[in-house]
Amino acid sequence: MEPILTAVIPVVIIGIICALVLVIASKLMFVKEDERLPEIRECLPGANCGACGFPGCDGYAKALCEKPGTPANLCVPGGGKTAKELSELLGKDFAEVESKIAVVHCSGDCERTHDKVEYHGMNSCKGAKLLYGGKGACSYGCLGLGDCAGACPEHAIGIIGGVARIDKSSCIGCGICTKTCPNKLITLEKKVKKVIVTCSNKDKGAVTRKICTNGCIGCKRCERVCPMGAVKVVDNVAVIDQSKCEDCPDFGICAKSCTSGCLIIVEE
């Protein structure tokens, strides 16, 4: 009996000491939580997309509590309803949420391009990209295996003709797909009438023309006709500064002049 007590008593004493240390630490290191945090978190939709610029809904809720200057209209998926609830809860002036939609900068479907290899492997864009940049002839284009579609919480993305397509009526502008695409082909854009470049190929024009009939060949025709200087050819592909494009007196002239048709006008 005595040997057992000799072994047990020190363990019990150590346990009691550890418990006391934890209790004291919990009192000394306790951080009081803002009482509004649960209510703020309840207002947010729980998409955890990061479109607000913070690490998920919890991060945004915490910022609203701890940083007075944080705007209450940053939750794109929640829209105006969430912004209004947050404004009332925090005593801030209401401001509308800037609605955005996902845009795919590739239109190289099965009719416009071709595969360079027959792919048998992981049914994943990230996996396919590891194999010589994917199965398609254009290594900058859509890999077509639907990582973005699988990640979309609203099922707003479908693979049509080998290219990701966005259902505008379902897209909430959360931005999850933009982080999923390994070729970075998807961006969030304002829901306004604008011209979009549907190509991301950076090869020289002669190479691009061989692999995709809808690819930008860097001819700079769009750049020359743009009266606002909003279009520039960078690394052999057209890039549009949308801030300059908004006040264009001859809106869409760049898209109309595009010889390959990779510049398109997107309605609101």
N, C-alpha and C positions, 0 to 999 in steps of 0.2 A: 504493500500500500504506500509506504513511504517513498519508494522510487517514483511511483506514479505522481504523487503530490509534488515531488521535487521537479518533475517535468511540466506539470500543468500550471502550477502557481506562477512561474515566470511568464508563461504565455498569457495568462489572464492579466497580469500586471501590465505587460506590454500593450495588450489590447485596450485596457482602460486608459493608459497614457495616450495612445493613438487617438482614441475617441475624444478625449479632452482636447487634444491638439486640433482636431478637425472642427470641434464645436467652437473653439476660440477663433480659429481661422475663418470660419463661416461668418462669425460676428464682425471681426475686424475687416475682412475683405468683401463684405456684402456691398453690392452695387444696387442702389434703388432703381427700379425700373419705372420709366415714365408711365403713369396711369393711363395715358391715351394710347399707348402702343397696341394693346389688344384690339381696341376699337378701330384704329387706323389699319391694322393688319386685316381686320374683318372686311374693310371696304375694298381691299385689293383683290383682284380676281384669282390670284394664285398661279398664274402662268409661269412665274419664275423665268421669264425670257431674257431679262437684262436690258430690254429696250429703253428703260428709264435711265440707264447708265450706272445702276447700282447692282450688287450681286443678289439678284432675286427680290421677291416681294418683301422679305424680312429686312434686307439691306435698305430698301427704299423707305419702309416704315420707320426704321431706326433713324435714318437721315432726316425724315420729316420731323421727328421728335427732337433730335439733338442739334440739327442745323437749321436755324430759323429761316435762312435764305433759300432753302430747297423749295422749288416750285411744286405746286400740288397738281399740275397738269402733265406730268411726265409719263403716266401710265397709258400707253397706246392701246393695249388690249381692252382696258377698262373704259376708255373713251370719255365722253363728256359726263356721263352718269357718275363714274368714279371720281372725276375731277371735282364735280360739284359737291359730292359727299365729303371729300377730303377738305375742300375749301371751307365748308360750313363747320366741320369738326375742329379745324385749326384756326379758324377766324381769319382766313386769307381771302383776298379778292379772287373771284372766280375768273378763270381764263380757259378758253376752249383748248382741247387737245389737238395737236397738229396731226391729222389723220395721215397715215402712210400705208403704202402697199408694197409688197415684194415684187421685184422685177428681175427677170432672168436675162442676162446679157449674152445670150447665145440663141441662134435660130437655125443651127446646123442639123436639121432633122434628116431622116432617112432619104429624102428626095434630094437633098442639097449636098450631102457628104457621104462618106462610106467608111467601112471598118478597115483597119489595116491588118488585124489579126482576128482569129476566131477565139473568143475568150471563154475559158472554162475555169472558173475559180470562185472566190467569195462573191456572193451577190451583194456587193457593197462598193460604192464609189471609191471610198478610201482604200479598200483592198485592191481594186482594179488599177488605181493610179500608181500603185507600187510596181506594177508590171508595165514598164515602158510608157508610163503616162496614160494608160488605159487602152481600150481596144480601138477607139476611133482614130481616123487619120489625123484629126486635129487634136493635138495634146492640150490645147487651151479650152476646148469645148466641153459641153455637158457630157458627163460619163454615162448618164442614162440609167443608172441602177437604183435610183430612188432613195438615197440617204435623206434628202431633203423632204421627200414625201412621207417617209416613215417618221420623221421628227416633227412634222407639222401637227400641232394639237387640234387644228380645225379641219384637217384633211382637205386643205385648199390646194394641194399640189398633186398633179398627175403627170405620169410620163407618157407623152404622146409623140409618136414618131421618133422615139429615142431621145427626146428632149423634155426637160421639166417645163411644165406650163402652170401658171397661177390662175386659180379661179378668183377673180376680183371680188365677187359677191361674198365669198367665204373668208378671204384673207383679212386678218385683224391687225396685221402689221407688227407682230410680236418680234420678228427678227431672228427667230430660232433657226430658220432655214439658212440665213446668211452665214451663221457660224458652222453649219453642218457641211456645206458644199466645199470639198477639198480644192476646187479650182477657183473659189471665190467669185462665182458667176452671179450671185444673187445679192442685190442691194435693196435697201428700203428707200422709197421715193415718195415725195409728197403727192397727195391725190389731186393733182391739177393737170391740165392739158399740157403735154410736153413732148419733146423729141427724145427718143431713147436709142442708144447704140446697142444693137442686138448682136454684137460680136466682141470677142475678147482676144482674138488671135494677134500675136505680136510678130509673126513671121513677115518676111517681105512679101510684097504684093504678088509676085510671080508664084511663090510657094503657096500662099493662101488660096489663090485662084484655082490651083490644081486640086486642093483638098476640100474646098467648100465653095459652092457657087454663090453663097450668100455672105461670104466673109469680107471684112473690110480690107481693101488692098492698099490703103494709105495713099490714095491718089491726091488728096488734099482739095478736091473739088468743093466739098462741103465747107472746108475752111475758107476758101476764097470767096464763096458767095454769101457767107454769113455777115450781115451788116453790123452785128454787135460784137464780133470777135469772140463769140462764145464757144466756137468749135476749134479745137486744135488737134492735130495728129501727133500723138505721142507714142513712141515705140511701134510705129507702123499701124496704129489703130486710132480711130477718132475718139476724142474725149470731149464731153460737153459740160461747160460751166453753167449749170441751171440758173444761177443767180443772174447771169447776164441774159439768159435766154427768155426770161419772163416778159421783158418789155420790147421784144423784137417786133419791129414794124412790118416785117414780112415773114411772120411765123411759119415755120415748116419748109422754108425754101431750101434748107440744107438737106432735109429728107427727100424732097422732090428732085434734088440734083444728084443724089447718091446713085452711082452706076450699078452697084451690086445689091442695093435694096436693104442694106443692113441698118439704115437709119429709118425709124418708123415714128409716126405721130401717134401718141397714146392719148385717148380722150380721158377726161376726168372720171 
